[in-house]
Amino acid sequence: MSKQTVNTRRKRLPGNINLRVKPHARALIDRARAVVDKTVTEFVLDAACREAEDVLLDRRLFNLDATKYQAFVAALDAPTPSHPELNALLSRKPLWEH
């Protein structure tokens, strides 16, 4: 790994995040991060980013004019096209039920 890669990866962002953590929460985080072999920073940052993505994805706003809105609703209401391969896959018995 080049020195430039390390410096880019470890670059400090404006508005550093500092946390005060109760001992029981820190112990829980330490146990979990050890299982996945990550540092506390990696573990907490990964969890925070996943949550941030979920929050943002749940709050998408669609600004459409009346014509585009009607087209959007029609697309949602339209029957789904037939996909024989997908239907065959979904109708198979799962391996764990054999």
N, CA, C and O atoms as CSV, one atom per row, in Angstrom:
chain,resi,resn,atom,element,x,y,z
A,1,MET,N,N,0.861,-1.174,0.000
A,1,MET,CA,C,0.000,0.000,0.000
A,1,MET,C,C,0.904,1.232,0.000
A,1,MET,O,O,1.840,1.318,0.794
A,2,SER,N,N,0.632,2.150,-0.860
A,2,SER,CA,C,1.467,3.340,-0.963
A,2,SER,C,C,1.186,4.294,0.186
A,2,SER,O,O,0.135,4.235,0.825
A,3,LYS,N,N,2.143,5.169,0.432
A,3,LYS,CA,C,1.981,6.163,1.490
A,3,LYS,C,C,0.810,7.086,1.192
A,3,LYS,O,O,0.096,7.507,2.101
A,4,GLN,N,N,0.615,7.400,-0.097
A,4,GLN,CA,C,-0.479,8.289,-0.492
A,4,GLN,C,C,-1.833,7.647,-0.181
A,4,GLN,O,O,-2.752,8.334,0.264
A,5,THR,N,N,-1.964,6.328,-0.412
A,5,THR,CA,C,-3.211,5.624,-0.115
A,5,THR,C,C,-3.515,5.687,1.372
A,5,THR,O,O,-4.651,5.949,1.768
A,6,VAL,N,N,-2.497,5.445,2.200
A,6,VAL,CA,C,-2.690,5.487,3.651
A,6,VAL,C,C,-3.121,6.885,4.072
A,6,VAL,O,O,-4.053,7.034,4.861
A,7,ASN,N,N,-2.455,7.901,3.557
A,7,ASN,CA,C,-2.801,9.272,3.922
A,7,ASN,C,C,-4.214,9.627,3.487
A,7,ASN,O,O,-4.928,10.304,4.226
A,8,THR,N,N,-4.632,9.188,2.314
A,8,THR,CA,C,-5.981,9.475,1.823
A,8,THR,C,C,-7.012,8.767,2.698
A,8,THR,O,O,-8.037,9.346,3.055
A,9,ARG,N,N,-6.733,7.522,3.036
A,9,ARG,CA,C,-7.675,6.735,3.818
A,9,ARG,C,C,-7.833,7.285,5.232
A,9,ARG,O,O,-8.917,7.212,5.811
A,10,ARG,N,N,-6.781,7.823,5.776
A,10,ARG,CA,C,-6.808,8.268,7.165
A,10,ARG,C,C,-6.985,9.771,7.295
A,10,ARG,O,O,-6.762,10.339,8.365
A,11,LYS,N,N,-7.376,10.398,6.235
A,11,LYS,CA,C,-7.543,11.851,6.244
A,11,LYS,C,C,-8.612,12.249,7.253
A,11,LYS,O,O,-9.696,11.669,7.291
A,12,ARG,N,N,-8.295,13.230,8.054
A,12,ARG,CA,C,-9.264,13.731,9.030
A,12,ARG,C,C,-10.254,14.640,8.329
A,12,ARG,O,O,-9.876,15.491,7.524
A,13,LEU,N,N,-11.492,14.454,8.636
A,13,LEU,CA,C,-12.541,15.265,8.049
A,13,LEU,C,C,-12.856,16.441,8.965
A,13,LEU,O,O,-12.681,16.351,10.180
A,14,PRO,N,N,-13.316,17.536,8.387
A,14,PRO,CA,C,-13.730,18.646,9.245
A,14,PRO,C,C,-14.877,18.195,10.138
A,14,PRO,O,O,-15.718,17.396,9.729
A,15,GLY,N,N,-14.903,18.711,11.355
A,15,GLY,CA,C,-15.983,18.342,12.268
A,15,GLY,C,C,-15.793,16.936,12.801
A,15,GLY,O,O,-16.701,16.113,12.692
A,16,ASN,N,N,-14.640,16.640,13.374
A,16,ASN,CA,C,-14.366,15.311,13.922
A,16,ASN,C,C,-15.510,14.840,14.806
A,16,ASN,O,O,-16.187,15.647,15.443
A,17,ILE,N,N,-15.716,13.559,14.841
A,17,ILE,CA,C,-16.768,12.962,15.651
A,17,ILE,C,C,-16.119,12.398,16.906
A,17,ILE,O,O,-15.263,11.517,16.829
A,18,ASN,N,N,-16.521,12.896,18.039
A,18,ASN,CA,C,-16.045,12.396,19.325
A,18,ASN,C,C,-17.250,11.877,20.089
A,18,ASN,O,O,-18.302,12.515,20.119
A,19,LEU,N,N,-17.087,10.711,20.707
A,19,LEU,CA,C,-18.202,10.096,21.421
A,19,LEU,C,C,-17.830,9.816,22.865
A,19,LEU,O,O,-16.701,9.434,23.171
A,20,ARG,N,N,-18.784,10.010,23.733
A,20,ARG,CA,C,-18.660,9.545,25.110
A,20,ARG,C,C,-19.548,8.320,25.213
A,20,ARG,O,O,-20.733,8.361,24.884
A,21,VAL,N,N,-18.961,7.240,25.671
A,21,VAL,CA,C,-19.654,5.958,25.656
A,21,VAL,C,C,-19.688,5.379,27.060
A,21,VAL,O,O,-18.677,5.348,27.760
A,22,LYS,N,N,-20.869,4.920,27.459
A,22,LYS,CA,C,-20.995,4.262,28.762
A,22,LYS,C,C,-20.252,2.931,28.716
A,22,LYS,O,O,-20.152,2.313,27.656
A,23,PRO,N,N,-19.732,2.487,29.855
A,23,PRO,CA,C,-18.929,1.256,29.877
A,23,PRO,C,C,-19.633,0.042,29.282
A,23,PRO,O,O,-19.001,-0.738,28.570
A,24,HIS,N,N,-20.923,-0.136,29.554
A,24,HIS,CA,C,-21.606,-1.324,29.012
A,24,HIS,C,C,-21.736,-1.241,27.492
A,24,HIS,O,O,-21.673,-2.266,26.813
A,25,ALA,N,N,-21.918,-0.032,26.947
A,25,ALA,CA,C,-21.999,0.124,25.492
A,25,ALA,C,C,-20.631,-0.128,24.867
A,25,ALA,O,O,-20.538,-0.774,23.823
A,26,ARG,N,N,-19.576,0.371,25.490
A,26,ARG,CA,C,-18.219,0.159,24.975
A,26,ARG,C,C,-17.873,-1.326,24.990
A,26,ARG,O,O,-17.265,-1.832,24.047
A,27,ALA,N,N,-18.255,-2.022,26.052
A,27,ALA,CA,C,-17.977,-3.463,26.136
A,27,ALA,C,C,-18.706,-4.214,25.027
A,27,ALA,O,O,-18.144,-5.126,24.421
A,28,LEU,N,N,-19.939,-3.838,24.762
A,28,LEU,CA,C,-20.716,-4.470,23.700
A,28,LEU,C,C,-20.056,-4.231,22.346
A,28,LEU,O,O,-19.901,-5.159,21.552
A,29,ILE,N,N,-19.670,-2.985,22.086
A,29,ILE,CA,C,-19.001,-2.646,20.829
A,29,ILE,C,C,-17.678,-3.392,20.712
A,29,ILE,O,O,-17.354,-3.915,19.646
A,30,ASP,N,N,-16.920,-3.445,21.787
A,30,ASP,CA,C,-15.632,-4.149,21.759
A,30,ASP,C,C,-15.802,-5.637,21.450
A,30,ASP,O,O,-15.033,-6.204,20.675
A,31,ARG,N,N,-16.811,-6.267,22.057
A,31,ARG,CA,C,-17.043,-7.695,21.783
A,31,ARG,C,C,-17.408,-7.905,20.320
A,31,ARG,O,O,-16.886,-8.808,19.667
A,32,ALA,N,N,-18.302,-7.071,19.809
A,32,ALA,CA,C,-18.762,-7.238,18.429
A,32,ALA,C,C,-17.658,-6.930,17.427
A,32,ALA,O,O,-17.495,-7.657,16.447
A,33,ARG,N,N,-16.904,-5.870,17.655
A,33,ARG,CA,C,-15.865,-5.503,16.696
A,33,ARG,C,C,-14.753,-6.546,16.673
A,33,ARG,O,O,-14.127,-6.758,15.634
A,34,ALA,N,N,-14.504,-7.192,17.796
A,34,ALA,CA,C,-13.496,-8.256,17.842
A,34,ALA,C,C,-13.927,-9.449,16.998
A,34,ALA,O,O,-13.098,-10.093,16.355
A,35,VAL,N,N,-15.223,-9.742,17.004
A,35,VAL,CA,C,-15.739,-10.870,16.222
A,35,VAL,C,C,-15.494,-10.658,14.732
A,35,VAL,O,O,-15.165,-11.601,14.014
A,36,VAL,N,N,-15.654,-9.421,14.269
A,36,VAL,CA,C,-15.473,-9.128,12.846
A,36,VAL,C,C,-14.069,-8.600,12.543
A,36,VAL,O,O,-13.787,-8.194,11.415
A,37,ASP,N,N,-13.191,-8.607,13.550
A,37,ASP,CA,C,-11.793,-8.213,13.398
A,37,ASP,C,C,-11.646,-6.812,12.809
A,37,ASP,O,O,-10.945,-6.611,11.817
A,38,LYS,N,N,-12.318,-5.853,13.435
A,38,LYS,CA,C,-12.213,-4.449,13.038
A,38,LYS,C,C,-11.788,-3.624,14.225
A,38,LYS,O,O,-11.937,-4.037,15.375
A,39,THR,N,N,-11.252,-2.443,13.934
A,39,THR,CA,C,-10.970,-1.510,15.020
A,39,THR,C,C,-12.297,-0.913,15.467
A,39,THR,O,O,-13.311,-1.042,14.780
A,40,VAL,N,N,-12.282,-0.266,16.615
A,40,VAL,CA,C,-13.492,0.401,17.098
A,40,VAL,C,C,-13.930,1.452,16.081
A,40,VAL,O,O,-15.117,1.565,15.775
A,41,THR,N,N,-12.984,2.215,15.562
A,41,THR,CA,C,-13.306,3.255,14.579
A,41,THR,C,C,-13.963,2.645,13.345
A,41,THR,O,O,-14.996,3.137,12.889
A,42,GLU,N,N,-13.378,1.579,12.799
A,42,GLU,CA,C,-13.952,0.934,11.612
A,42,GLU,C,C,-15.356,0.418,11.896
A,42,GLU,O,O,-16.271,0.603,11.094
A,43,PHE,N,N,-15.516,-0.231,13.046
A,43,PHE,CA,C,-16.805,-0.823,13.391
A,43,PHE,C,C,-17.882,0.245,13.551
A,43,PHE,O,O,-18.969,0.127,12.986
A,44,VAL,N,N,-17.579,1.279,14.318
A,44,VAL,CA,C,-18.558,2.337,14.572
A,44,VAL,C,C,-18.862,3.106,13.296
A,44,VAL,O,O,-20.020,3.435,13.040
A,45,LEU,N,N,-17.844,3.400,12.488
A,45,LEU,CA,C,-18.061,4.130,11.245
A,45,LEU,C,C,-18.902,3.314,10.263
A,45,LEU,O,O,-19.797,3.858,9.617
A,46,ASP,N,N,-18.623,2.018,10.147
A,46,ASP,CA,C,-19.431,1.157,9.270
A,46,ASP,C,C,-20.895,1.144,9.712
A,46,ASP,O,O,-21.798,1.271,8.885
A,47,ALA,N,N,-21.125,0.990,11.012
A,47,ALA,CA,C,-22.495,0.952,11.530
A,47,ALA,C,C,-23.193,2.291,11.312
A,47,ALA,O,O,-24.365,2.326,10.938
A,48,ALA,N,N,-22.482,3.388,11.544
A,48,ALA,CA,C,-23.072,4.718,11.367
A,48,ALA,C,C,-23.397,4.972,9.894
A,48,ALA,O,O,-24.443,5.544,9.584
A,49,CYS,N,N,-22.525,4.559,8.997
A,49,CYS,CA,C,-22.780,4.766,7.563
A,49,CYS,C,C,-23.958,3.921,7.081
A,49,CYS,O,O,-24.765,4.393,6.280
A,50,ARG,N,N,-24.068,2.676,7.557
A,50,ARG,CA,C,-25.232,1.846,7.187
A,50,ARG,C,C,-26.519,2.506,7.650
A,50,ARG,O,O,-27.494,2.564,6.900
A,51,GLU,N,N,-26.530,2.997,8.862
A,51,GLU,CA,C,-27.724,3.652,9.391
A,51,GLU,C,C,-28.033,4.933,8.619
A,51,GLU,O,O,-29.195,5.219,8.332
A,52,ALA,N,N,-27.006,5.697,8.286
A,52,ALA,CA,C,-27.201,6.930,7.520
A,52,ALA,C,C,-27.805,6.621,6.149
A,52,ALA,O,O,-28.708,7.325,5.697
A,53,GLU,N,N,-27.311,5.573,5.488
A,53,GLU,CA,C,-27.877,5.181,4.193
A,53,GLU,C,C,-29.338,4.785,4.335
A,53,GLU,O,O,-30.170,5.183,3.519
A,54,ASP,N,N,-29.661,4.002,5.368
A,54,ASP,CA,C,-31.049,3.592,5.592
A,54,ASP,C,C,-31.955,4.796,5.813
A,54,ASP,O,O,-33.052,4.866,5.257
A,55,VAL,N,N,-31.501,5.731,6.615
A,55,VAL,CA,C,-32.298,6.931,6.892
A,55,VAL,C,C,-32.550,7.709,5.611
A,55,VAL,O,O,-33.676,8.124,5.338
A,56,LEU,N,N,-31.501,7.902,4.832
A,56,LEU,CA,C,-31.648,8.678,3.599
A,56,LEU,C,C,-32.493,7.954,2.565
A,56,LEU,O,O,-33.285,8.587,1.866
A,57,LEU,N,N,-32.343,6.650,2.455
A,57,LEU,CA,C,-33.136,5.892,1.481
A,57,LEU,C,C,-34.610,5.859,1.860
A,57,LEU,O,O,-35.472,5.787,0.985
A,58,ASP,N,N,-34.903,5.910,3.139
A,58,ASP,CA,C,-36.297,5.912,3.587
A,58,ASP,C,C,-36.968,7.254,3.391
A,58,ASP,O,O,-38.185,7.357,3.537
A,59,ARG,N,N,-36.217,8.269,3.069
A,59,ARG,CA,C,-36.783,9.613,2.979
A,59,ARG,C,C,-36.553,10.245,1.613
A,59,ARG,O,O,-36.295,11.444,1.505
A,60,ARG,N,N,-36.647,9.437,0.587
A,60,ARG,CA,C,-36.508,9.960,-0.772
A,60,ARG,C,C,-37.755,10.743,-1.135
A,60,ARG,O,O,-38.871,10.321,-0.830
A,61,LEU,N,N,-37.571,11.860,-1.774
A,61,LEU,CA,C,-38.677,12.711,-2.174
A,61,LEU,C,C,-38.708,12.779,-3.687
A,61,LEU,O,O,-37.690,13.058,-4.321
A,62,PHE,N,N,-39.857,12.529,-4.263
A,62,PHE,CA,C,-40.035,12.603,-5.702
A,62,PHE,C,C,-40.815,13.863,-6.025
A,62,PHE,O,O,-41.987,13.980,-5.668
A,63,ASN,N,N,-40.177,14.798,-6.692
A,63,ASN,CA,C,-40.858,16.011,-7.140
A,63,ASN,C,C,-41.201,15.840,-8.612
A,63,ASN,O,O,-40.321,15.909,-9.471
A,64,LEU,N,N,-42.468,15.620,-8.901
A,64,LEU,CA,C,-42.911,15.378,-10.271
A,64,LEU,C,C,-44.067,16.305,-10.614
A,64,LEU,O,O,-44.900,16.634,-9.770
A,65,ASP,N,N,-44.094,16.713,-11.869
A,65,ASP,CA,C,-45.278,17.462,-12.304
A,65,ASP,C,C,-46.424,16.466,-12.476
A,65,ASP,O,O,-46.212,15.258,-12.369
A,66,ALA,N,N,-47.619,16.954,-12.736
A,66,ALA,CA,C,-48.822,16.102,-12.790
A,66,ALA,C,C,-48.690,14.992,-13.823
A,66,ALA,O,O,-49.073,13.853,-13.556
A,67,THR,N,N,-48.157,15.306,-14.990
A,67,THR,CA,C,-48.031,14.300,-16.056
A,67,THR,C,C,-47.063,13.198,-15.653
A,67,THR,O,O,-47.364,12.014,-15.804
A,68,LYS,N,N,-45.909,13.583,-15.145
A,68,LYS,CA,C,-44.912,12.587,-14.732
A,68,LYS,C,C,-45.409,11.785,-13.533
A,68,LYS,O,O,-45.123,10.592,-13.426
A,69,TYR,N,N,-46.147,12.425,-12.633
A,69,TYR,CA,C,-46.700,11.721,-11.486
A,69,TYR,C,C,-47.677,10.640,-11.942
A,69,TYR,O,O,-47.642,9.517,-11.439
A,70,GLN,N,N,-48.541,10.974,-12.887
A,70,GLN,CA,C,-49.505,9.990,-13.405
A,70,GLN,C,C,-48.777,8.828,-14.071
A,70,GLN,O,O,-49.180,7.676,-13.914
A,71,ALA,N,N,-47.713,9.116,-14.810
A,71,ALA,CA,C,-46.926,8.049,-15.444
A,71,ALA,C,C,-46.265,7.169,-14.386
A,71,ALA,O,O,-46.200,5.949,-14.537
A,72,PHE,N,N,-45.781,7.788,-13.325
A,72,PHE,CA,C,-45.152,7.054,-12.226
A,72,PHE,C,C,-46.166,6.131,-11.551
A,72,PHE,O,O,-45.877,4.957,-11.320
A,73,VAL,N,N,-47.331,6.647,-11.238
A,73,VAL,CA,C,-48.378,5.853,-10.598
A,73,VAL,C,C,-48.821,4.719,-11.520
A,73,VAL,O,O,-49.034,3.595,-11.067
A,74,ALA,N,N,-48.960,5.012,-12.810
A,74,ALA,CA,C,-49.349,3.967,-13.770
A,74,ALA,C,C,-48.312,2.853,-13.811
A,74,ALA,O,O,-48.666,1.677,-13.891
A,75,ALA,N,N,-47.040,3.214,-13.756
A,75,ALA,CA,C,-45.990,2.199,-13.766
A,75,ALA,C,C,-46.046,1.344,-12.500
A,75,ALA,O,O,-45.824,0.135,-12.554
A,76,LEU,N,N,-46.341,1.969,-11.372
A,76,LEU,CA,C,-46.456,1.207,-10.124
A,76,LEU,C,C,-47.664,0.284,-10.133
A,76,LEU,O,O,-47.609,-0.822,-9.594
A,77,ASP,N,N,-48.755,0.736,-10.743
A,77,ASP,CA,C,-49.996,-0.034,-10.766
A,77,ASP,C,C,-50.026,-1.106,-11.853
A,77,ASP,O,O,-50.841,-2.026,-11.791
A,78,ALA,N,N,-49.154,-0.996,-12.837
A,78,ALA,CA,C,-49.164,-1.942,-13.969
A,78,ALA,C,C,-48.772,-3.330,-13.490
A,78,ALA,O,O,-47.943,-3.475,-12.591
A,79,PRO,N,N,-49.372,-4.349,-14.096
A,79,PRO,CA,C,-48.971,-5.722,-13.728
A,79,PRO,C,C,-47.513,-5.964,-14.126
A,79,PRO,O,O,-47.016,-5.421,-15.113
A,80,THR,N,N,-46.865,-6.776,-13.343
A,80,THR,CA,C,-45.465,-7.071,-13.648
A,80,THR,C,C,-45.396,-8.031,-14.833
A,80,THR,O,O,-46.241,-8.916,-14.973
A,81,PRO,N,N,-44.400,-7.856,-15.672
A,81,PRO,CA,C,-44.257,-8.765,-16.812
A,81,PRO,C,C,-43.883,-10.167,-16.323
A,81,PRO,O,O,-43.314,-10.327,-15.243
A,82,SER,N,N,-44.203,-11.155,-17.112
A,82,SER,CA,C,-43.899,-12.541,-16.767
A,82,SER,C,C,-42.404,-12.804,-16.939
A,82,SER,O,O,-41.798,-12.403,-17.932
A,83,HIS,N,N,-41.832,-13.475,-15.967
A,83,HIS,CA,C,-40.424,-13.866,-16.005
A,83,HIS,C,C,-40.365,-15.362,-15.691
A,83,HIS,O,O,-40.244,-15.742,-14.526
A,84,PRO,N,N,-40.450,-16.213,-16.715
A,84,PRO,CA,C,-40.487,-17.658,-16.467
A,84,PRO,C,C,-39.320,-18.169,-15.616
A,84,PRO,O,O,-39.512,-19.021,-14.749
A,85,GLU,N,N,-38.113,-17.651,-15.861
A,85,GLU,CA,C,-36.957,-18.124,-15.091
A,85,GLU,C,C,-37.093,-17.755,-13.606
A,85,GLU,O,O,-36.779,-18.554,-12.724
A,86,LEU,N,N,-37.559,-16.548,-13.356
A,86,LEU,CA,C,-37.759,-16.123,-11.967
A,86,LEU,C,C,-38.876,-16.932,-11.314
A,86,LEU,O,O,-38.750,-17.349,-10.162
A,87,ASN,N,N,-39.964,-17.155,-12.043
A,87,ASN,CA,C,-41.061,-17.961,-11.505
A,87,ASN,C,C,-40.587,-19.367,-11.165
A,87,ASN,O,O,-40.959,-19.912,-10.126
A,88,ALA,N,N,-39.771,-19.958,-12.031
A,88,ALA,CA,C,-39.250,-21.299,-11.775
A,88,ALA,C,C,-38.362,-21.307,-10.535
A,88,ALA,O,O,-38.441,-22.224,-9.717
A,89,LEU,N,N,-37.526,-20.295,-10.399
A,89,LEU,CA,C,-36.646,-20.205,-9.233
A,89,LEU,C,C,-37.450,-20.076,-7.950
A,89,LEU,O,O,-37.159,-20.753,-6.964
A,90,LEU,N,N,-38.449,-19.220,-7.955
A,90,LEU,CA,C,-39.243,-18.993,-6.751
A,90,LEU,C,C,-40.141,-20.173,-6.399
A,90,LEU,O,O,-40.553,-20.308,-5.247
A,91,SER,N,N,-40.447,-21.017,-7.357
A,91,SER,CA,C,-41.313,-22.164,-7.076
A,91,SER,C,C,-40.520,-23.391,-6.603
A,91,SER,O,O,-41.113,-24.370,-6.151
A,92,ARG,N,N,-39.195,-23.345,-6.702
A,92,ARG,CA,C,-38.371,-24.468,-6.250
A,92,ARG,C,C,-38.355,-24.550,-4.736
A,92,ARG,O,O,-38.433,-23.537,-4.040
A,93,LYS,N,N,-38.252,-25.764,-4.242
A,93,LYS,CA,C,-38.142,-25.987,-2.805
A,93,LYS,C,C,-36.727,-25.598,-2.365
A,93,LYS,O,O,-35.760,-26.015,-3.001
A,94,PRO,N,N,-36.583,-24.813,-1.294
A,94,PRO,CA,C,-35.240,-24.417,-0.834
A,94,PRO,C,C,-34.413,-25.636,-0.443
A,94,PRO,O,O,-34.955,-26.655,-0.014
A,95,LEU,N,N,-33.098,-25.523,-0.595
A,95,LEU,CA,C,-32.193,-26.632,-0.288
A,95,LEU,C,C,-32.322,-27.102,1.145
A,95,LEU,O,O,-32.186,-28.294,1.418
A,96,TRP,N,N,-32.582,-26.181,2.072
A,96,TRP,CA,C,-32.658,-26.573,3.485
A,96,TRP,C,C,-33.957,-27.325,3.817
A,96,TRP,O,O,-34.107,-27.834,4.928
A,97,GLU,N,N,-34.888,-27.396,2.866
A,97,GLU,CA,C,-36.131,-28.139,3.095
A,97,GLU,C,C,-36.124,-29.512,2.439
A,97,GLU,O,O,-37.125,-30.225,2.508
A,98,HIS,N,N,-35.027,-29.899,1.808
A,98,HIS,CA,C,-34.959,-31.220,1.154
A,98,HIS,C,C,-34.763,-32.300,2.176
A,98,HIS,O,O,-34.682,-33.476,1.824
